[in-house]
């Protein structure tokens, strides 16, 4: 039902509640035929007419326009504020509950922008809670149902989140497609911070599906665009994407240069929550590029973990930091300390994305193997293999199968190890 139809219905309802005829409501400023047209949805009243009718009907202008009283509007806006605050503070389950409660309130029916804010917030909260299916459903609903009322900035933010969720879910085809619908045309829109963020998602999706050449080419294009744009957010995102592509292409020193540049920009201009997460991600890169300095990265990860715990970082960022602490201890040949971190990881897994859970089980298997707990290692690797068998073969799954094969070899499971090596090769078409 159109907005003007709803306004007309509310005017008609209140008029009847007041015991007024259309002529009585109209006199002397308006004609009764004009009031009739408004009530039937055939005319859209001007703001001045709406204000006049609200005064004559002794009701709030807010109610006639949105279907809620001024008090209800205040409660809705307060509820949205509390939900956003919970999300910013890392209380993602609380945020999800608050957004869901707002959407269950019929008062949002006449408030398209507020409803859109609540649906978008609920999608981000669902993603942060690890419920990617629900997040994807909500985000697709926003794209399909609000194409007119949605601002260009919100539309880009929705597609950024949607591509990220598809990627976290392992659906790299959709992760690429939703972004290429915007950036893949012959004429690309003028670059903005939002489009740089969207492009960064596309770089990550290209990289994870194994298209390193395309990832490298597009990353260079995004970095050049960010340099021209010159904003801290664009530069941070572009350098970070370039760092990951460089590291995975075997150009570790170049990757370190980019990641340190991203960290420096974020340190100068970024908010503490994003800086804490980026610092943790930086240390994950350094563990991979310079494993011989694992003791240094371990000590810095301890500080990063404390920083994340005191910030409003989401649970996934905190989990990744603890997992990296376990990896650092394994590099330092401290399996007992790694095991302590793994126990913390296990306590945090509930509700996390499936791919992140799979990584955690693989790390648990590696740690158990180093602790000579063969049975626990096998249990963890069985969980990993079961998850991998449900995924499409990509560069990422090839890497996980390869690591699984190495751990199976470590615990003297030669037949299963050979099978895992073969599956790793199959994932890259060999």
CORLINUR-V323640 format. One record per residue. SS is DSSP state (H for helix, E for strand, - for the rest). PSI is psi in radians with two decimals (999 if undefined). OMEGA is omega in degrees with one decimal (none if undefined). Layout:
# CORLINUR-V323640
ss=SS psi=PSI omega=OMEGA
ss=SS psi=PSI omega=OMEGA
This chain:
# CORLINUR-V323640
ss=- psi=2.33 omega=-177.8
ss=- psi=2.74 omega=-178.5
ss=H psi=-0.67 omega=-178.7
ss=H psi=-0.54 omega=175.8
ss=H psi=-0.73 omega=-179.6
ss=H psi=-0.73 omega=178.3
ss=H psi=-0.80 omega=179.4
ss=H psi=-0.70 omega=178.7
ss=H psi=-0.71 omega=180.0
ss=H psi=-0.72 omega=177.4
ss=H psi=-0.78 omega=-179.5
ss=H psi=-0.76 omega=-178.7
ss=H psi=-0.83 omega=-178.2
ss=H psi=-0.67 omega=178.6
ss=H psi=-0.80 omega=179.5
ss=H psi=-0.65 omega=176.9
ss=H psi=-0.55 omega=-179.9
ss=- psi=-0.11 omega=179.7
ss=- psi=0.55 omega=-178.0
ss=- psi=2.57 omega=171.3
ss=- psi=2.92 omega=177.1
ss=H psi=-0.66 omega=-180.0
ss=H psi=-0.73 omega=179.5
ss=H psi=-0.69 omega=178.6
ss=H psi=-0.65 omega=-175.2
ss=H psi=-0.69 omega=-172.3
ss=- psi=2.38 omega=-0.2
ss=- psi=-0.08 omega=-170.9
ss=- psi=-0.50 omega=-173.9
ss=- psi=2.91 omega=174.2
ss=- psi=2.63 omega=179.7
ss=H psi=-0.50 omega=177.9
ss=H psi=-0.61 omega=178.8
ss=H psi=-0.73 omega=177.4
ss=H psi=-0.70 omega=178.9
ss=H psi=-0.73 omega=178.8
ss=H psi=-0.66 omega=177.7
ss=H psi=-0.81 omega=-176.7
ss=H psi=-0.51 omega=179.6
ss=- psi=-0.04 omega=178.9
ss=- psi=0.22 omega=-178.1
ss=- psi=-0.19 omega=175.6
ss=- psi=2.48 omega=176.4
ss=- psi=2.03 omega=-178.2
ss=- psi=2.53 omega=176.0
ss=- psi=2.83 omega=177.2
ss=H psi=-0.67 omega=-179.3
ss=H psi=-0.71 omega=178.3
ss=H psi=-0.72 omega=178.4
ss=H psi=-0.73 omega=179.9
ss=H psi=-0.71 omega=178.0
ss=H psi=-0.79 omega=-178.7
ss=H psi=-0.65 omega=177.9
ss=H psi=-0.70 omega=179.0
ss=H psi=-0.76 omega=-178.9
ss=H psi=-0.60 omega=-178.2
ss=H psi=-0.09 omega=-179.3
ss=- psi=0.84 omega=175.5
ss=- psi=2.95 omega=-176.4
ss=- psi=2.54 omega=175.2
ss=H psi=-0.64 omega=178.7
ss=H psi=-0.69 omega=-179.3
ss=H psi=-0.78 omega=-179.1
ss=H psi=-0.69 omega=-177.2
ss=H psi=-0.79 omega=-169.8
ss=H psi=-0.19 omega=-179.2
ss=- psi=0.19 omega=177.1
ss=- psi=2.69 omega=176.2
ss=- psi=2.93 omega=178.0
ss=H psi=-0.65 omega=179.5
ss=H psi=-0.73 omega=178.4
ss=H psi=-0.68 omega=177.9
ss=H psi=-0.73 omega=179.0
ss=H psi=-0.70 omega=179.6
ss=H psi=-0.72 omega=179.5
ss=H psi=-0.81 omega=-179.6
ss=H psi=-0.62 omega=176.6
ss=H psi=-0.72 omega=178.5
ss=H psi=-0.73 omega=176.5
ss=H psi=-0.69 omega=179.0
ss=H psi=-0.75 omega=178.8
ss=H psi=-0.70 omega=179.9
ss=H psi=-0.76 omega=178.2
ss=H psi=-0.72 omega=-179.4
ss=H psi=-0.73 omega=178.2
ss=H psi=-0.72 omega=179.6
ss=H psi=-0.78 omega=-179.2
ss=H psi=-0.52 omega=-179.4
ss=- psi=0.09 omega=178.8
ss=- psi=0.11 omega=179.2
ss=- psi=1.24 omega=-167.4
ss=H psi=-0.60 omega=178.1
ss=H psi=-0.70 omega=177.4
ss=H psi=-0.75 omega=179.0
ss=H psi=-0.74 omega=-179.4
ss=H psi=-0.73 omega=178.9
ss=H psi=-0.77 omega=-177.7
ss=H psi=-0.73 omega=178.4
ss=H psi=-0.72 omega=-180.0
ss=H psi=-0.68 omega=178.7
ss=H psi=-0.69 omega=178.0
ss=H psi=-0.75 omega=-178.4
ss=H psi=-0.40 omega=177.2
ss=H psi=-0.26 omega=-179.5
ss=- psi=2.16 omega=-178.5
ss=H psi=-0.27 omega=-179.5
ss=H psi=-0.39 omega=-179.7
ss=H psi=-0.18 omega=-176.1
ss=H psi=-0.67 omega=-179.1
ss=H psi=0.20 omega=-177.8
ss=- psi=1.33 omega=-173.7
ss=H psi=-0.67 omega=-178.8
ss=H psi=-0.74 omega=178.7
ss=H psi=-0.69 omega=178.3
ss=H psi=-0.71 omega=178.2
ss=H psi=-0.75 omega=177.7
ss=H psi=-0.74 omega=-178.6
ss=H psi=-0.71 omega=180.0
ss=H psi=-0.72 omega=177.9
ss=H psi=-0.78 omega=177.9
ss=H psi=-0.72 omega=179.2
ss=H psi=-0.67 omega=178.7
ss=H psi=-0.79 omega=178.8
ss=H psi=-0.66 omega=178.5
ss=H psi=-0.71 omega=178.1
ss=H psi=-0.74 omega=177.7
ss=H psi=-0.80 omega=-179.0
ss=H psi=-0.50 omega=177.2
ss=- psi=-0.08 omega=179.2
ss=- psi=0.02 omega=-179.5
ss=- psi=1.37 omega=-174.3
ss=H psi=-0.60 omega=179.0
ss=H psi=-0.81 omega=179.9
ss=H psi=-0.73 omega=179.5
ss=H psi=-0.77 omega=-179.0
ss=H psi=-0.73 omega=178.3
ss=H psi=-0.79 omega=-179.5
ss=H psi=-0.77 omega=-178.2
ss=H psi=-0.72 omega=176.3
ss=H psi=-0.64 omega=176.4
ss=H psi=-0.72 omega=177.5
ss=H psi=-0.78 omega=-179.4
ss=H psi=-0.70 omega=-173.6
ss=H psi=-0.57 omega=-172.4
ss=H psi=-0.39 omega=-174.9
ss=- psi=0.75 omega=-177.0
ss=- psi=-0.45 omega=-177.1
ss=- psi=-0.82 omega=-175.2
ss=- psi=-0.30 omega=-176.7
ss=- psi=2.31 omega=177.3
ss=- psi=2.73 omega=177.4
ss=H psi=-0.66 omega=-180.0
ss=H psi=-0.75 omega=179.1
ss=H psi=-0.68 omega=179.4
ss=H psi=-0.77 omega=178.5
ss=H psi=-0.75 omega=179.4
ss=H psi=-0.68 omega=178.7
ss=H psi=-0.76 omega=-179.0
ss=H psi=-0.63 omega=174.3
ss=H psi=-0.88 omega=-178.9
ss=H psi=-0.67 omega=-178.7
ss=H psi=-0.80 omega=178.2
ss=H psi=-0.74 omega=178.9
ss=H psi=-0.76 omega=180.0
ss=H psi=-0.75 omega=177.2
ss=H psi=-0.71 omega=-179.3
ss=H psi=-0.75 omega=178.6
ss=H psi=-0.49 omega=179.6
ss=H psi=-0.30 omega=-179.6
ss=- psi=0.05 omega=178.9
ss=- psi=1.42 omega=-173.9
ss=H psi=-0.45 omega=177.0
ss=H psi=-0.86 omega=179.6
ss=H psi=-0.61 omega=178.5
ss=H psi=-0.65 omega=177.7
ss=H psi=-0.80 omega=-172.9
ss=H psi=-0.78 omega=-174.7
ss=H psi=-0.50 omega=178.5
ss=H psi=-0.72 omega=-178.6
ss=H psi=-0.38 omega=174.9
ss=H psi=-0.44 omega=179.6
ss=H psi=-0.75 omega=-173.1
ss=H psi=-0.10 omega=-172.7
ss=- psi=0.09 omega=-178.5
ss=- psi=2.97 omega=179.5
ss=- psi=-0.59 omega=178.3
ss=- psi=1.99 omega=-176.9
ss=- psi=2.45 omega=177.6
ss=- psi=2.77 omega=179.7
ss=- psi=2.37 omega=-175.6
ss=- psi=2.42 omega=173.6
ss=- psi=3.02 omega=175.8
ss=H psi=-0.74 omega=-179.0
ss=H psi=-0.73 omega=-179.8
ss=H psi=-0.54 omega=174.5
ss=H psi=-0.71 omega=176.9
ss=H psi=-0.72 omega=178.3
ss=H psi=-0.75 omega=179.8
ss=H psi=-0.60 omega=178.5
ss=H psi=-0.62 omega=175.5
ss=H psi=-0.66 omega=180.0
ss=H psi=-0.69 omega=175.8
ss=H psi=-0.81 omega=-179.4
ss=H psi=-0.69 omega=-179.5
ss=H psi=-0.75 omega=176.0
ss=H psi=-0.82 omega=-177.5
ss=H psi=-0.80 omega=-175.3
ss=H psi=-0.46 omega=178.1
ss=- psi=-0.01 omega=174.2
ss=- psi=0.10 omega=-179.9
ss=- psi=1.26 omega=-174.1
ss=H psi=-0.62 omega=179.7
ss=H psi=-0.81 omega=179.1
ss=H psi=-0.69 omega=179.2
ss=H psi=-0.75 omega=-178.1
ss=H psi=-0.77 omega=-179.6
ss=H psi=-0.80 omega=-177.1
ss=H psi=-0.62 omega=177.1
ss=H psi=-0.70 omega=177.8
ss=H psi=-0.68 omega=177.9
ss=H psi=-0.75 omega=-179.7
ss=H psi=-0.72 omega=179.6
ss=H psi=-0.72 omega=177.5
ss=H psi=-0.72 omega=178.6
ss=H psi=-0.69 omega=-179.8
ss=H psi=-0.65 omega=178.2
ss=H psi=-0.68 omega=178.1
ss=H psi=-0.75 omega=-179.8
ss=H psi=-0.76 omega=171.2
ss=- psi=0.14 omega=-179.7
ss=- psi=2.59 omega=-179.2
ss=H psi=-0.73 omega=-178.1
ss=H psi=-0.80 omega=-179.3
ss=H psi=-0.76 omega=-178.6
ss=H psi=-0.72 omega=178.4
ss=H psi=-0.86 omega=-178.4
ss=H psi=-0.75 omega=-176.8
ss=H psi=-0.74 omega=178.7
ss=H psi=-0.64 omega=179.4
ss=H psi=-0.78 omega=177.9
ss=H psi=-0.74 omega=179.0
ss=H psi=-0.60 omega=179.4
ss=H psi=-0.82 omega=-178.2
ss=H psi=-0.76 omega=179.8
ss=H psi=-0.73 omega=-179.9
ss=H psi=-0.80 omega=-179.3
ss=H psi=-0.82 omega=-177.1
ss=H psi=-0.26 omega=176.4
ss=- psi=0.09 omega=178.1
ss=- psi=0.20 omega=179.1
ss=- psi=1.21 omega=-171.9
ss=H psi=-0.77 omega=-177.8
ss=H psi=-0.69 omega=176.8
ss=H psi=-0.70 omega=178.1
ss=H psi=-0.74 omega=179.4
ss=H psi=-0.70 omega=178.8
ss=H psi=-0.79 omega=-179.6
ss=H psi=-0.76 omega=-175.8
ss=H psi=-0.60 omega=176.9
ss=H psi=-0.60 omega=175.8
ss=H psi=-0.77 omega=178.4
ss=H psi=-0.75 omega=-179.3
ss=H psi=-0.69 omega=179.8
ss=H psi=-0.74 omega=179.4
ss=H psi=-0.78 omega=-179.9
ss=H psi=-0.65 omega=179.5
ss=H psi=-0.60 omega=-177.4
ss=H psi=-0.63 omega=-170.7
ss=H psi=-0.28 omega=-170.3
ss=- psi=2.92 omega=177.1
ss=- psi=2.72 omega=-173.8
ss=H psi=-0.65 omega=-177.3
ss=H psi=-0.83 omega=179.6
ss=H psi=-0.62 omega=179.3
ss=H psi=-0.73 omega=179.8
ss=H psi=-0.73 omega=179.6
ss=H psi=-0.75 omega=-179.0
ss=H psi=-0.64 omega=178.7
ss=H psi=-0.70 omega=176.7
ss=H psi=-0.74 omega=178.3
ss=H psi=-0.67 omega=177.4
ss=H psi=-0.75 omega=-178.9
ss=H psi=-0.53 omega=174.9
ss=H psi=-0.73 omega=177.3
ss=H psi=-0.77 omega=-177.8
ss=H psi=-0.59 omega=175.2
ss=H psi=-0.66 omega=-178.4
ss=H psi=-0.68 omega=-174.2
ss=H psi=-0.68 omega=-176.9
ss=- psi=1.16 omega=-176.9
ss=H psi=-0.41 omega=179.7
ss=H psi=-0.30 omega=177.9
ss=H psi=0.52 omega=-175.3
ss=H psi=-0.58 omega=-179.8
ss=H psi=-0.71 omega=178.4
ss=H psi=-0.80 omega=-178.0
ss=H psi=-0.62 omega=177.2
ss=H psi=-0.79 omega=-179.4
ss=H psi=-0.67 omega=179.3
ss=H psi=-0.56 omega=176.4
ss=H psi=-0.61 omega=175.9
ss=H psi=-0.76 omega=177.7
ss=H psi=-0.70 omega=-179.7
ss=H psi=-0.68 omega=178.8
ss=H psi=-0.75 omega=178.6
ss=H psi=-0.72 omega=179.5
ss=H psi=-0.73 omega=178.8
ss=H psi=-0.68 omega=-178.9
ss=H psi=-0.47 omega=-178.9
ss=- psi=-0.08 omega=-180.0
ss=- psi=-3.07 omega=179.8
ss=- psi=0.48 omega=179.3
ss=- psi=2.59 omega=-178.5
ss=- psi=2.85 omega=-175.6
ss=H psi=-0.55 omega=-179.7
ss=H psi=-0.69 omega=178.7
ss=H psi=-0.70 omega=179.5
ss=H psi=-0.70 omega=179.0
ss=H psi=-0.78 omega=-179.5
ss=H psi=-0.65 omega=179.6
ss=H psi=-0.76 omega=179.3
ss=H psi=-0.68 omega=177.1
ss=H psi=-0.68 omega=178.6
ss=H psi=-0.56 omega=173.8
ss=H psi=-0.73 omega=177.8
ss=H psi=-0.73 omega=178.9
ss=H psi=-0.72 omega=179.3
ss=H psi=-0.75 omega=179.6
ss=H psi=-0.62 omega=176.4
ss=H psi=-0.72 omega=177.1
ss=H psi=-0.52 omega=-179.9
ss=- psi=0.14 omega=-179.8
ss=- psi=0.74 omega=176.3
ss=- psi=1.23 omega=-174.9
ss=H psi=-0.51 omega=179.6
ss=H psi=-0.78 omega=177.4
ss=H psi=-0.66 omega=176.4
ss=H psi=-0.68 omega=179.2
ss=H psi=-0.63 omega=177.7
ss=H psi=-0.71 omega=178.0
ss=H psi=-0.64 omega=179.5
ss=H psi=-0.66 omega=177.3
ss=H psi=-0.66 omega=175.4
ss=H psi=-0.69 omega=178.4
ss=H psi=-0.79 omega=-178.7
ss=H psi=-0.60 omega=179.4
ss=H psi=-0.32 omega=-175.5
ss=H psi=-0.05 omega=-169.9
ss=- psi=-0.46 omega=-174.1
ss=- psi=2.18 omega=177.6
ss=- psi=0.00 omega=179.6
ss=- psi=2.76 omega=177.5
ss=- psi=2.60 omega=-175.0
ss=H psi=-0.72 omega=-179.0
ss=H psi=-0.68 omega=178.8
ss=H psi=-0.67 omega=175.7
ss=H psi=-0.70 omega=179.1
ss=H psi=-0.76 omega=177.2
ss=H psi=-0.71 omega=-179.3
ss=H psi=-0.72 omega=178.3
ss=H psi=-0.65 omega=177.4
ss=H psi=-0.77 omega=178.5
ss=H psi=-0.66 omega=176.1
ss=H psi=-0.72 omega=178.0
ss=H psi=-0.74 omega=177.9
ss=H psi=-0.77 omega=-178.6
ss=H psi=-0.74 omega=179.7
ss=H psi=-0.66 omega=178.1
ss=H psi=-0.73 omega=179.2
ss=H psi=-0.41 omega=177.1
ss=- psi=0.09 omega=179.7
ss=- psi=0.49 omega=174.8
ss=- psi=1.45 omega=-172.2
ss=H psi=-0.74 omega=-177.2
ss=H psi=-0.75 omega=178.5
ss=H psi=-0.69 omega=178.2
ss=H psi=-0.75 omega=179.1
ss=H psi=-0.71 omega=179.2
ss=H psi=-0.76 omega=-179.1
ss=H psi=-0.73 omega=-179.1
ss=H psi=-0.56 omega=174.3
ss=H psi=-0.71 omega=178.0
ss=H psi=-0.71 omega=178.7
ss=H psi=-0.81 omega=-178.6
ss=H psi=-0.69 omega=178.4
ss=H psi=-0.72 omega=178.6
ss=H psi=-0.71 omega=-178.5
ss=H psi=-0.63 omega=-178.9
ss=- psi=-0.29 omega=180.0
ss=- psi=-0.03 omega=-176.0
ss=- psi=2.66 omega=174.0
ss=- psi=2.51 omega=179.8
ss=- psi=2.14 omega=178.1
ss=- psi=3.10 omega=175.6
ss=H psi=-0.66 omega=180.0
ss=H psi=-0.85 omega=-178.8
ss=H psi=-0.57 omega=176.7
ss=H psi=-0.74 omega=179.4
ss=H psi=-0.74 omega=-179.2
ss=H psi=-0.72 omega=176.9
ss=H psi=-0.70 omega=179.9
ss=H psi=-0.82 omega=178.8
ss=H psi=-0.70 omega=177.6
ss=H psi=-0.76 omega=179.5
ss=H psi=-0.72 omega=-178.9
ss=H psi=-0.68 omega=178.9
ss=H psi=-0.70 omega=177.5
ss=H psi=-0.67 omega=175.8
ss=H psi=-0.65 omega=-179.4
ss=H psi=-0.60 omega=-177.9
ss=- psi=0.33 omega=172.6
ss=- psi=0.92 omega=173.2
ss=- psi=1.23 omega=-171.1
ss=H psi=-0.74 omega=-177.7
ss=H psi=-0.80 omega=179.5
ss=H psi=-0.59 omega=178.3
ss=H psi=-0.78 omega=178.6
ss=H psi=-0.73 omega=179.0
ss=H psi=-0.73 omega=179.3
ss=H psi=-0.67 omega=176.6
ss=H psi=-0.75 omega=179.8
ss=H psi=-0.71 omega=179.2
ss=H psi=-0.59 omega=176.4
ss=H psi=-0.75 omega=178.7
ss=H psi=-0.68 omega=179.9
ss=H psi=-0.57 omega=-177.9
ss=H psi=-0.42 omega=179.2
ss=- psi=0.33 omega=173.6
ss=- psi=0.43 omega=179.5
ss=- psi=999 omega=none
